[in-house]
Amino acid sequence: MSRTLPPVDVVLVGGGWTDSVIGKELADNGQRVVVLERGEPRWTSPDYQSPQVHDELKYTRRHHMHQDTALETYTFRNNESQVALPMRRWQFAFPGNHLGGGGMHWSGAYYRYDVNEFRLRSHYAGRYGAKIWEPDVTAQDWPLSYDDLEPHYDRFDYLIGASGQAGNIKGELQPGGSPFDAPRSRPYPNPPMKVPFAAGLFGEAAAALGYHPYVQPSALCTRPYVNTEGLQMNPCVYCGFCSNFGCEHYAKASPQVCVLPAAMKLKTFELRTRAHALRVELTADRKRATGVTYVDAAGEELFQPAELVFLCSFAINNVRLMLLSGIGQPYDPRAGSGTVGRNYTHQTTAQVNLFFDQSIRVNPFMGAGAVAVTMDDFNADNFDHGPLGFVGGGYIQIQVVGGAPIGFRPTPANIPLWGSEWKAAVARWYNHAMPIQITGACMPVRGGYVDLDPTYTDAWGQKLLRITFDFADNDIRQSHFLTAKAAEIGRRMRVVQIVEPLPRNKPYTSTGYQTTHLTGGAAMSADPRSGATNRYGQCWDVPNVFVAGSALFPQNSAFNPTGTIGALAYWTVDAVKRDYLRSPGPLVRA
């Protein structure tokens, strides 16, 4: 039996970007806000300071900042004919744990979505005809537009101190930026990052072939900056400890750097760590939430009553909590009915390994999580898809993350995987190799979804989330096309000796890392038949429950999702303050 706590106005589940933004905004508005974070209260100082933070084994290999698979994991299968098995260590993605979530251990690559991403299905059908869509692909238009989100993108840009060169300001193309950029209302708050040597070689070759390379936008500050919450950020020092690490320098944007210190000063904002949410409690008719039941650090089960509930945890963890709580109708792929769990996607990544003459030293250790030269010539619908037989695209880049010695051991394909020859090859190629990376879109299919596993449970006796997924044939054709283009650039680069294209093929596997950009399961939709939430992330079936994050995405773009996640958080909380609090109920008529 749980113990009931005094009621509050708002309870938020999760301790990352979305709950920090939404919680701070509502607390500023006078609502009594409680944030439930299941992990530990880790802060930039003292928890992520040198020398202890410079530990690849601890953070990247032993997943010190990631969800503990001994307590809670996912099961995986490619299709319904297989038996799903638990992931016992993270390989396919790195779900965040502890305060800040993925917003603390992310790399910081920072993008806005293309204008046409928000009208994906109708745009491609209008330009190429409806037959370009494969019958089992369930991609759909968003129930909002880029123009709806642009002011909120802008607000998040200036919150996190984004660095970059705008390519399009109010419809006018800008030198040095991408000519394919969606229009922005003003420049980035900070200039772009410096260009590492290998990324510069990529840019030279891409430009020589007539493409449009540019410096990747990032959430790593490039100069001293005071953000819109009055919080100080410092310039990146290119130490290489970004991806899967906390930033000791206050340079990489995170909730702990950009929002939470300001929120914690408010008397109406309360953060509770080591608080593991079990379920959202509903009324008998299942049309209204009454609060959240959680387990604290002592193992006591507590019920936090609230008028309004926000699910702000990692993407598909939000979907799991909906399923455990009985919010909405679970998706049934055979009948095509239900919406909760539908349209799950990952991303379609590939690479081209490059091995240089010894006269070229790429210095892979001199980098940062988001420092790259990239190009969008084959992203979104920036090229003619008509003769190609697929929709979507991807960005192609060289990104110099940091060259950590356990993870970065490039050797050509003909080298053994162990032994003296392998050791010699690692020494030969470490400073003379670099991959071209391809990050592609991923289309949802009828048979790709998440639901509750019928067999496996977590440490609290609750059913694990089961992932059923394989790539659409569309995505494999996309990957082979993009990889061929990347290989063409690689062959044009200076003194390259070996070029090894590695396109993505079926089956999708959970045993190799791609990205941590999981999307879908609680997709936004124009009506309750095609998604679990409306255009504000409000659950169609339980209107005082809102979902935040990439679970809302109807499909996955090639672009990294954090910029869109942040913009949606501001979009949602503005609607709640403007409309919902004045008249609680559905913000969109079903």
KALINBEL-V623051 format. One record per pair of residues at least 12 apart in sequence whose ideal C-beta (glycine too) atoms are under 7 Angstrom apart, sorted by the first residue. I is the first residue (numbers start at 1). J is the second residue. D is the distance in whole Angstrom. If there is no record, write none. Layout:
i->[I:I]
j->[J:J]
d->[D:D]
This chain:
i->[2:2:2:2:3:3:3:4:4:5:5:5:7:7:8:8:8:8:8:9:9:9:9:9:9:10:10:10:10:10:10:11:11:11:11:11:11:11:12:12:12:12:12:13:13:13:13:13:13:13:13:14:14:14:14:15:15:15:15:15:15:16:16:16:16:16:16:16:17:17:17:17:17:17:18:18:18:18:18:19:19:19:20:20:20:20:21:21:21:21:21:22:22:22:22:22:22:23:23:23:24:24:24:24:25:25:26:27:27:27:27:28:29:30:31:32:33:33:33:34:34:34:35:35:35:36:36:36:36:36:37:37:37:37:37:38:38:38:38:39:39:39:39:40:40:40:40:41:41:42:42:43:44:44:44:44:44:47:48:48:48:49:50:53:53:53:53:54:56:56:56:57:59:59:60:60:60:61:63:63:65:65:65:65:65:65:66:66:66:66:66:67:67:68:69:69:69:69:71:71:72:72:73:73:73:74:74:74:74:75:75:75:75:75:76:76:77:78:78:78:78:79:79:79:80:84:84:86:86:87:91:91:91:91:92:92:92:92:93:93:93:94:94:95:95:96:99:99:100:100:100:101:102:102:103:103:104:104:104:105:105:105:106:107:107:107:107:107:108:108:108:108:108:108:108:108:109:109:109:109:110:110:110:110:110:110:110:110:111:111:111:111:112:112:112:113:113:113:113:114:114:115:115:116:116:117:117:118:118:118:118:118:119:120:120:120:121:121:121:121:122:123:124:124:128:128:132:132:133:134:134:134:136:136:137:137:137:137:137:138:138:138:138:139:139:139:139:140:140:140:142:142:143:143:143:143:143:144:146:148:149:149:150:152:152:152:153:153:154:154:154:155:156:156:156:156:157:157:158:158:158:159:159:159:159:160:160:160:161:161:161:161:161:161:161:162:162:162:162:162:163:163:163:163:163:163:163:163:163:163:164:164:164:164:164:165:165:165:165:166:166:166:166:167:167:167:168:168:168:168:169:169:169:169:170:170:171:176:177:178:178:178:179:180:180:180:188:189:190:190:190:190:191:192:192:193:193:193:193:193:193:193:195:195:196:196:196:196:197:197:198:198:198:198:199:199:199:199:200:201:201:202:202:202:202:202:203:205:205:205:206:206:208:209:209:209:211:211:212:212:213:213:213:214:215:216:216:216:216:216:218:218:219:219:219:220:220:220:220:220:220:221:221:221:221:221:222:222:223:227:229:229:229:230:231:231:231:231:232:233:233:233:234:234:234:235:236:236:236:237:238:238:238:238:240:240:240:240:240:240:240:240:241:242:242:242:242:243:243:274:274:275:275:276:276:277:277:277:278:278:278:278:278:279:279:279:279:280:280:280:280:280:280:281:281:282:282:282:286:287:288:288:289:289:289:289:290:291:291:291:291:292:292:292:295:307:308:309:309:310:310:311:311:311:312:312:315:315:315:315:315:316:316:316:316:316:318:318:318:318:319:319:319:319:319:319:320:322:322:323:323:323:323:324:327:327:327:327:328:328:328:328:328:330:331:333:333:333:336:339:339:340:340:340:341:341:341:341:342:342:342:343:343:343:343:343:344:344:344:344:344:344:344:344:345:345:345:345:345:345:345:346:346:346:346:346:347:347:347:347:347:347:347:347:348:348:348:348:348:348:348:348:349:349:349:349:349:349:350:350:350:350:350:350:350:351:351:351:351:351:352:352:352:352:352:352:352:352:352:352:353:353:353:353:353:354:354:354:354:354:354:354:354:355:355:355:355:355:355:356:356:356:356:356:357:357:358:359:360:360:361:361:362:362:362:363:364:364:364:364:365:365:367:367:367:367:369:371:371:372:372:372:373:373:374:374:374:375:375:375:376:378:378:378:378:378:379:379:379:379:380:388:389:390:390:390:391:391:392:392:392:392:393:393:393:393:394:394:394:394:394:394:395:395:396:396:396:396:396:396:397:398:398:399:409:410:410:411:411:411:412:412:413:436:436:436:438:438:438:439:439:440:440:440:440:440:441:441:441:441:442:442:442:443:443:443:443:444:444:445:447:448:448:449:450:450:450:450:451:452:452:453:453:469:470:470:470:471:471:471:476:476:476:479:479:480:483:483:484:487:487:517:517:517:517:518:519:519:519:519:520:520:521:522:522:522:523:523:523:524:524:524:527:528:528:531:533:533:534:534:535:536:536:536:537:537:537:538:538:540:543:543:544:546:548:548:548:549:550:552:575]
j->[293:301:302:303:300:302:303:303:305:302:303:304:305:306:32:33:34:304:306:31:32:33:306:307:308:26:31:33:306:308:310:34:36:291:292:304:306:309:33:35:36:310:312:36:277:292:310:311:312:313:321:37:101:312:313:35:37:39:99:100:101:96:100:101:102:103:255:312:103:255:562:565:566:569:312:548:549:565:569:35:310:312:255:259:260:263:259:566:569:570:573:310:312:548:569:572:573:35:263:269:259:262:263:269:573:577:573:263:266:268:269:266:577:268:268:268:268:269:270:270:272:304:270:271:272:272:275:277:292:294:99:271:272:273:275:274:275:276:277:97:98:99:273:98:99:273:274:99:273:98:99:256:246:247:250:256:257:246:246:247:248:248:248:241:245:246:248:241:404:406:407:406:244:245:244:404:407:406:90:94:96:97:98:104:105:244:90:94:95:96:97:95:97:97:87:88:89:90:458:459:458:459:86:87:464:87:464:465:467:453:456:464:466:467:467:510:468:469:470:507:508:447:468:470:468:453:466:456:464:510:510:511:512:513:510:512:513:514:515:516:518:244:516:314:516:314:256:273:254:255:256:314:314:516:254:255:246:254:256:244:245:246:562:242:243:369:370:401:218:219:220:242:252:253:369:370:216:218:370:560:162:217:218:219:370:560:562:563:217:559:560:563:153:182:563:146:557:559:564:182:380:146:182:380:381:380:557:141:142:144:145:146:141:139:141:555:133:139:140:141:141:381:381:391:385:386:385:391:391:472:473:474:445:446:443:444:445:472:474:343:444:445:446:443:444:554:555:525:530:554:524:554:524:525:526:534:535:535:182:571:567:571:185:567:570:571:563:567:184:185:186:570:563:566:567:570:188:189:189:227:228:227:228:229:258:219:253:258:189:190:221:225:227:233:253:188:189:190:217:219:188:190:191:192:193:217:218:220:221:222:188:192:215:217:218:177:192:214:215:181:184:187:188:179:181:214:181:182:183:184:183:184:186:187:183:185:183:214:214:212:214:376:212:376:379:382:217:225:221:222:223:225:222:215:222:215:218:220:222:236:368:371:215:373:366:367:371:400:362:363:362:398:400:434:372:373:398:400:373:493:494:373:398:436:489:493:373:489:492:493:375:489:492:488:489:492:375:377:375:377:373:374:375:374:373:370:372:374:397:399:370:371:252:253:370:236:251:252:368:369:370:233:234:235:236:251:235:236:235:258:258:259:262:262:257:258:261:262:250:250:251:257:249:250:251:251:249:251:368:249:366:367:368:371:365:366:367:368:401:402:403:404:402:368:369:401:402:369:401:296:297:294:296:294:295:292:294:321:293:294:295:460:462:293:321:324:325:292:309:321:325:327:545:293:303:325:326:542:326:542:542:544:309:542:544:545:305:303:304:305:306:304:306:309:460:544:544:544:545:546:548:545:547:548:548:549:518:519:549:550:551:450:465:518:521:551:522:547:549:551:340:341:450:521:522:551:465:340:522:340:341:451:452:462:539:541:542:545:340:532:539:540:541:451:449:446:447:449:446:531:532:521:522:532:449:450:451:521:449:521:523:444:520:523:554:555:444:448:449:450:467:469:520:521:442:444:448:519:520:555:556:442:469:514:518:556:439:440:442:514:515:517:556:558:440:441:442:471:475:478:479:504:438:439:440:504:514:515:438:479:482:483:502:503:504:435:436:437:438:502:435:436:483:486:487:490:499:500:501:502:410:433:435:500:502:433:434:435:436:490:493:496:499:412:429:432:433:497:498:432:433:495:496:497:495:497:432:495:432:495:431:432:431:432:434:431:400:403:408:434:402:403:400:401:402:403:401:399:400:397:398:399:397:398:395:396:397:395:396:397:395:393:394:396:482:485:393:394:395:558:393:481:477:474:477:478:443:474:440:441:443:478:440:441:478:558:438:439:440:441:482:558:439:558:436:438:482:485:486:489:437:434:436:437:426:429:433:425:426:429:498:500:500:486:489:490:482:483:486:515:558:475:478:479:482:558:478:556:557:558:475:555:556:472:474:475:555:520:555:472:468:468:469:468:465:466:467:521:466:465:466:465:466:508:506:507:508:504:506:508:504:505:506:503:504:503:501:503:501:499:501:550:556:560:561:550:550:553:556:561:551:553:551:547:551:552:552:553:554:537:552:554:590:540:590:554:547:552:587:588:588:572:575:587:552:568:572:586:587:590:585:586:584:572:568:569:572:565:565:568:587]
d->[5:4:6:4:7:5:7:5:7:6:7:5:4:7:4:7:5:7:5:4:5:7:7:5:6:5:5:5:6:5:7:5:7:6:5:5:4:6:7:5:7:4:5:5:4:6:7:5:6:5:7:7:6:4:4:6:3:7:5:7:6:7:6:3:6:5:6:7:4:6:7:6:6:7:4:4:5:6:4:5:7:4:4:4:5:6:6:7:4:6:7:6:7:6:5:7:5:5:6:6:6:6:4:7:4:7:6:6:5:4:4:7:5:6:6:5:6:5:7:5:6:6:7:5:7:6:4:6:6:5:5:7:7:5:6:7:6:4:7:4:3:6:7:5:7:6:7:5:4:5:5:5:6:7:6:5:6:7:3:7:5:5:5:6:6:6:5:6:4:5:7:7:5:5:5:7:6:6:6:7:6:7:6:6:4:6:6:5:6:6:6:4:5:7:6:6:6:7:6:4:4:7:5:5:6:6:6:5:5:5:6:5:5:7:5:4:5:7:4:5:6:6:7:6:6:6:5:5:7:6:6:5:6:6:4:7:6:6:7:4:6:7:5:5:7:6:7:6:5:5:5:6:6:6:5:5:5:5:7:5:7:7:7:5:4:3:5:7:5:4:5:6:5:7:5:4:6:6:4:5:5:5:5:5:7:7:6:5:6:4:5:5:5:5:5:7:5:6:5:6:4:4:5:6:5:7:5:7:4:7:5:5:5:6:6:7:7:5:5:5:5:7:7:5:6:6:7:6:7:7:7:6:5:5:5:7:6:6:6:6:5:6:6:5:6:7:5:7:6:5:6:6:5:6:4:7:4:5:6:7:5:6:6:4:4:5:6:4:7:5:7:5:6:4:5:6:6:6:5:7:5:6:5:7:6:5:4:5:6:6:5:4:6:5:6:5:6:7:6:6:6:4:6:6:6:7:5:6:6:4:4:5:7:3:7:4:5:7:6:7:5:5:6:6:3:7:4:7:5:6:7:5:7:7:6:7:5:7:6:6:5:5:6:4:7:5:7:7:6:5:6:6:5:4:7:6:6:6:6:7:7:5:6:6:6:6:6:4:6:6:4:5:6:4:6:4:4:6:7:5:6:5:4:7:7:7:4:5:4:4:5:5:6:7:6:6:5:5:6:6:5:7:5:7:6:6:4:5:6:7:4:7:6:4:7:4:6:5:6:7:6:4:6:6:6:5:6:6:5:6:7:6:4:7:7:6:6:6:7:6:6:6:5:5:5:6:7:4:6:6:6:6:5:7:6:7:5:7:7:3:7:7:6:5:3:7:7:5:6:6:4:5:6:6:5:5:5:6:5:6:6:6:7:5:7:5:4:6:6:7:4:6:6:6:7:7:6:7:6:6:6:6:5:6:5:5:6:6:5:4:5:5:7:6:7:7:5:6:5:5:6:7:5:7:5:6:5:6:5:4:5:5:6:6:5:6:6:5:6:5:6:6:6:3:5:5:4:5:6:6:7:7:5:6:6:6:5:6:4:5:6:7:5:6:5:6:5:6:7:5:4:7:7:5:5:5:5:5:6:7:6:4:4:5:6:6:7:5:5:5:7:6:4:5:4:5:7:5:5:6:4:6:7:6:6:7:6:6:5:6:5:5:6:7:4:7:5:6:4:6:5:5:6:6:7:7:5:6:4:5:7:5:6:5:5:4:6:5:6:5:6:4:6:5:5:5:6:7:5:7:6:7:5:4:7:6:6:7:6:5:7:5:6:6:6:7:5:5:4:5:7:6:6:6:4:6:6:6:6:5:5:7:6:7:5:7:6:3:6:7:6:4:3:5:5:7:6:7:6:5:6:4:6:6:5:7:4:7:5:7:6:5:7:7:6:6:4:6:5:6:6:6:6:5:4:5:7:6:7:3:6:5:7:6:7:6:5:5:3:6:5:4:6:6:6:5:7:7:5:7:6:6:6:6:5:5:4:4:6:6:5:7:6:5:7:6:5:6:5:7:5:7:5:6:6:5:7:6:6:5:6:7:4:5:5:6:6:6:5:5:7:7:4:6:6:7:5:5:5:7:7:7:4:6:6:5:5:7:6:5:6:6:6:5:4:5:5:4:7:6:4:7:7:6:5:7:4:4:5:7:7:6:5:5:4:6:6:7:4:7:5:6:7:4:5:7:5:6:6:4:6:5:5:5:5:7:5:7:5:6:6:5:7:6:7:6:6:5:6:6:6]
